[in-house]
Amino acid sequence: MDILCRIARPLALSAWLCCLSGQLLAAEESNPLRFYQSTDQQSYLQATVNFDMAFFSQDNAWYGQDRTVIGAEVDTWWETLFRLGLEGRAVLANTQSIYGRIDVVQANTFGGYDAAGTNADLGDESSLRIDKAYLGWRSGNLFAGLGEDFLDISFGRQIYTAGTLFLFGSEGGAGFHRAAYYLGGRRSADFTAIAKFKTGKLTGDVFFFDNDSPFPVNTQATGLTLDYSLSPHARIGSSLATLNSESTSRDGMHIYDIRGSLAPFAAFSETPALHPLIIEGELAVEDRDDNQDTGLGWYLSARYQWQEIPWKPEFTYRYSSFDEDYDVLFYSATDWGSWFQGEITGEYDLFNMNQDIHMFRLKVKPLDCLKISLFYFDFNLHSPTAMGVRAEDYTNEWNLSVDWHVNDHLSLYWVGAYATPEAGAKQRFHDDEDWKAMMLWASVHF
């Protein structure tokens, strides 16, 4: 404990100094890559630069069966992403605006095999390709009675997102010949056409996208998303979509999704201690053609933050369930644990399919720029026989993550994970080694 304290003190001091320097830097300078800005500061043109580098270390990957599962020994590896782009906006005299972006991404995996095995047959891999390339138009005051920028229409290579990213948040793919499996960097669809609208408490969009899979099995989605604020403390939303796909299980699928969030006590002055309680949930139904089974995925969570206590601790419990016919589609992440549940199981193994998960999370913020989260996941198989095993209990996993936003342009992340196989995983892999993982990630962005 004394050693930990001696380490923690200088780290906390240096974190505070870097946060302070970042605040001063942000206050003193504007974006150094913005080479044009109109006198009213509404129109601009700027370059964008992002560089990500991550180091990964694994011990007893795949519970000691890495050679059997992926055909290679997993130890350590590196991933890098370099993204160079150009983005801008032109506000017209009639208040309407045109905006766009294009960028190119250089991705690399080197120094070993990733735990997903995407480069097991390739070794070191490098890829250079365009990720985003889109144009858009916003209506300004054209529909003044419906609000400013009531309508926003865009098309091209971009990411379509909806709600909590439970279904839609990443239409691209990484790893294999595209390299950088974990860091990704290629989340954009091959083509999108999106019409967004917002008026009062209602927002929504009509969308079409053709995903950009690293495999020769592409999927097109057409649909509608609506979100409505019932009050400052309650929201409800829904997404409806139809898929056309080269995959038999996806072709003709109809998706029905409903979600909501509620702070049930926030409007009552008699219960101030319960005001921070937030309840969230979502249900996705995937109806397939040709007498194929319907897929079902859902979650329910409760979150509470002690706002008056130092470090503002926040506790979350979430239960999520995905049956054996559920397709994860194009989900993505808004934070650690969402929706890649577990830095081992969620990143490399089960992918929110055929599992029931209890998640417990404790998050604290010692400083405004420093966030620490401790997770516990209890993974159980929804249908053991679909996995070819007998036991439901699959694995228990602990994660510890540290997010340090040093300043406006530099972020550092550290993640440690420890997974213990239970009966289901032992029956599947015929081994019982504990799987341990660690990642260090630096991100520079302008």
N, C-alpha and C positions, 0 to 999 in steps of 0.2 A: 504493500500500500504506500509506503514511504517513497518507493521508486516512482510509482505512478504519479504521486503528488509533485515530485521534483520535475517530472516530464510535463505535467499538465500546466504548471505555473508559467513557464516561458512560452508554451504554445498559446495559452490564453492571452498573455501580454502581447505577443507578436501578432495574434489575430486582431486584437483591439487596435494596435498601431496601424495595421494594414487597412482595417475598415475605416479608420480616421483619415488615412492618407487617400483612400479611394473617394471618400466624401469630399475632401478638399479638391482632389483632382477633377471630380465631376463638376464641382462648382466653378472651377477656373477655366475649363476649356470645353469647347463643343466637339462634335465628331470630327476628328482630324482627316477623315477620308471623304468628307462632304466637299466637293469641289464646285458646286453651284447651289445657290439658295437665293430665292427672290427677295426683294426688299420687304415684302409682307411676311416672309418666312413660311409661306404656305407651299410653294413649289420648291423642289430640290432634286438634285442628282448626286449620288454618292456611290463609292465603291464599298464593298463589304468583304471582310476577311475573317475567317474562322479557322483556328487550328486546334485540333484535339489529339492528345496522345494518352494512351492508357497502357498500363502494364498489368498483366494477369498472372496469378499463381494459383495452382490447384494441387491438392494432395488427395490421393485415392479417388480420383474422378470416376464417376459411374460406380461408386461404391466398390472400387477395386477392380472393375471389369472394363476399363476404358479400351484396352486392346480388343476385347471381344465385341464391344458395342460399336465403336467408331473405327476400329482397325488401326489405331495409333495410340501411343502413350502420351497422355496429357500431363504437362509439367508447368511450363511458363510460356507466355507468348506476348507479343506487342501488337497494338493496333494504332494507326494514325489516320486522321482525316485532315485534308487541307481544302477549304472551300473558298473560292474567289468569285465574287459576283458584282453585279451592278444593279442598283435599284433607284427608282425615282417616282416623282409625282408631279403632275402639272395641273394646277387649279386654273380653270378657265374663268373668263370675265363673268359668265352667267352662273358661277359658283359650282358648276359641275367639275369633275376632276377625272383625270386619266392616270393610272398607276401601272407599274410593272416591275418585273425582276427577272434576271437571268443569272445563273451561277453554274460553275463547274466544280466537281468534287474529285479530288485525288484520294483514293483509299488504299491502305496497305495493311497486310497481316504478315508478320515476320517473327522469326526467333522461336518458333514452335507451332504446335497444333492447337487450335482453339477447342474448347470443351464440347462444342456442338459437332465437331468433326467436319466442318465445311471445307477445310483445306487439308484433310487427311490424305487425299490423293494428289494434292497440288503443291504442298509445301508453302514457301513464301509466295504471296500473291499480291498483285498490284492492279488497280483499275482506275481509269480516268474516264469520267462520263458527265454529261449534263444532268443535273437534278431538277432544278426549278427553271421554268421559262414560261411566264404567263403575263397577260395583259388584263386590265380591268377598268371599269368605268363606274363612278358613283354619281348619283343624281343631284347632289347638292340641294338647292331649294326648288328644284323643278316641280316636285310634288309638295309644296310648302305646307299644305293642310295635313299631310301625313308625317311630317317631320323632316329634319335635315338628313340627307343621304338615306332616304327611305329605301332606295333601290341600289344594289351593288351587283354588277354583273361581271364575271371574269371567266377566262378560259385559258387552257394551256396546261403545262406541267406544274402542278401544285398539289398540296395535301388537302384532302377534304376531311374535315373534322365535325363531329356531332356529339353534343352532350359531354359525358365523362370519358369519351374515347373507348367506351365499352365495346362498340362495334366498329366505328369508323375513326381512324386517326393516323393510319399509315398504309398507303396503298402501294408502296414500293417494297423493296427487299434488298438484303445485303448478304454477305458471306459468299462462299463458293468463288466463282470467277470475279465477283464484285468486291471481294475482300471486306475486311472490317466488320465481321459478323455482329459483334456487340455494339460498337459505336454506330453502326448503321450509316446514316448520312444520306441514304437514298430512299426517302419515304414518299416521294411524290408519285402520283399516278402518271401513267403514260400520257393521258389526256383527261382534262376535266372541263365541264361547262357548269357553272354554278351561278344561280340568281338568288342573292340574299335580300331579305327585306326586314325592316324593323319599323314599328310604329307603336308608340305608347309602351304597353307592357308585353306586346307580342313581337317575337322575332322568329324568323324561319328561313328556310332556303329550299329551292328546288335544285336537284343536282343530278349530274351524270358523270361517271368516271369509268375509265378503262385502266385497270390496275397494271402495274409494272413488275411482274413477278420475275425472280431469277430463274424460274422453271418455265418450260413451254406450255403452261396451263394458265391462260389469262381469263379474267372475269370482268364483266361489265355490270355496273349497278346504276339503276335509275330510281330516284325516290324523292321523298319530301320529309323535311324535318321542321317541327314546330316547338317553340318554347314559350311559356307564358308565366309571368310573375303574378301569382295570385295576391301577394302582398310582399313587403320587404323581407318577410320571414318564410315564404313558401313559394316554391317553383314547381312547375310540372312541364314535362316535355315528352315528345314522341317522335319516332322515326319510322317511316314505312318505305320499303324498298323491294325491288324485283331484280333478280340476277339473271344474266345470260353468261354462260361459262362453257369452256372446253372441259371442265370437270363435271362428271355425271352427277355427283352429289350436290353440286351448286347450281347446275343449269335449271332454270325455272323456279328457283327458290323464292318464296315470298317471306319477307322479314317484317315482323311486327314488334316494335320496341316501345316501352313506356317507362318513364323514369320520373323521379321527383325528389325534392329535398324540403325539409320542414324543421324549423326551430319551434317546437310546440309550446314553449313557455315564454318566448321572447316578447309577446304582446301583453303579458300580464305583469303588472308592477308588483303584485303580491309575492312573486316568486323570483326575486333577482338572482338567487344562487343557481337557478336552473336555466337562466337566459342563454348561456353558451351551449346548451345541449342541441345538437343537430342530428337529425335522423335522415338517412338517404337510402334510396333503393332503386332497383332497375330490374326489368323483366324483358327478355328477348325470346321470341318464338320464331323458329325457322321452319316454315312449312314447305315441304318438298313435293315435287311432282312424282308421277310413276310409282305411286304406292310406297315411296321411301319413308322411313320413319322421321317424325318431326323432332327437331333439336330444341332443347330448352336450356337457357342459362339465366341466372338471376343472382342478385345479392341484396343484402340488407345490412346497414351499418349504423352505428351510433358513435358520435364524436363529442367530446367535452374538453374544453380548455379552461384552466384556472388562470384567468387573466390578471389577477391581483397578486399572484405568487411569483417570486423571482424565477426567471427563465421561462415563464409562461408554459408550464407543462401541458401537453395535450394528449389525451388517451383516446384511442379508437379501437372498437371491436367491430369486426365485419365477418359475416358468414356469406360465402358464395357457393353456388352449386352449378355444375355443368354436367349434363347427362352424356352418355356415351355417343349420342348422335349429334351433339352440339359442335358447330364449326366456329372457330374463333374469328374467322373472317379477317378484318383489317384493324384489329384493336391496337392500341398504343399506350403510352404512359403519360400521366400528368405529374407523377411523383414516384419515389421509390415505393414498391409494393402495389402499384396501380398502372397498368394491369398485368405487368409481369410479376406474378406473385411468388416471391422467393428468388434470391439471386442464384440459386442452384436449380431448384425444381421448376421455377417459372421461366428461367432463361434457357434451360437446356433439355428439360425432360418432358413434363406433362402439358405445358402451354394451355392451361385453362380448359382442358378436355377430360371428360370422364373423371371428375373429381369433386369432392366436397371439402371446403377449406374453412377452418377457423383461423382468423388473423387477429393478433393483438399487437398494437403499436403504441409506444410511448415516445413522444417527440418533445424536445426541449430546445430553447434558443438562448444559450448563455449570452450571446451578443446578437445584434441585428443582422450581422453578416455570417453568423455561425449557427448551423442547425444540426442537431444530433438526434438520430432515431434508432430505437431498439425494436425489433420485430420478433414475434414468435408465430410460426405457421404450423398448424396441425393438418396434414394432408391425408385425405381418405379417398379411396376409389369409389366412384358412384356405382360402377358395375365391375366387380373384380373379374368375373368371367370374360368380359370384353377385353381385359388385359391379359387373360390367360393365367390368372392366379386365383387363389381361393380366399385370401384375407382382404378385408376392406382397409385396415390401417396401413398406410403406405410409408410415410416418413414424417419426422419432426424436423423443423428447420429454424435456426436462429440467424438473424441478420443484424448487423450494426453498421449504420451509415453516418458519415460526417460530410456535410456540405459547407464549404468555406468560400464565400463570395468575397474575395480579397478586395476587389474594386470593381468598377463598371466594366472592366475589360478582362479580368482574370478570375476564374473559378477553379477550385480544387476539390476533389471528391475522393473519399476513401470508403471502401465497403469491405466488410468481412462477413463470411457466411459459413455456417456449420450445419450439416444435415446428417441426421441419424436414421438409418433404414429401419423401418418396422417390418412386420411380417410380410406385407404385400410386396415391398421392394426386395426383401430377402428372397422370396419365392421367384421373383422376376429375374433377378440378377445372379442368384445362387452365390451371393457373397454378403458380408455384413460389415464391411469397412465403413467408417465415418467419412463422408465426403466434405472436404474443407476447401474454401475458395477465398481469394483476396484480390482486390483491384485498387489501383491508384490511377487517377484520371485528372489531367490538367486540361483546361479549356480556355483559349484566348479568343476573344471575339470583339470585332469592331464593326 
